[in-house]
Amino acid sequence: MSHVDDLTRLEKIVNKLLAGLDAVRAENQTLKQELAALREEKSQVRQRVGGLIESIEKWEKEFAEQA
């Protein structure tokens, strides 16, 4: 093989690696967005569950006072 062939082969390998890196970066960005959305959803669920627990505790207290 000549040096030109070696360089051409190396260039193809580097281009393939760079394309892979771009794909991984894009996937990373997508995953970060999904994570942010899931964290927001978790926060909302936590608030709703907290509200439900407060309501249940209130009902229990009212029931105990009536009994």
Summary of the structure (lengths in Angstrom):
residues: 67
radius of gyration: 28.7
end to end distance: 94.1
largest distance: 95.2
contacts: 128
relative contact order: 0.05
helix: 96%
strand: 0%
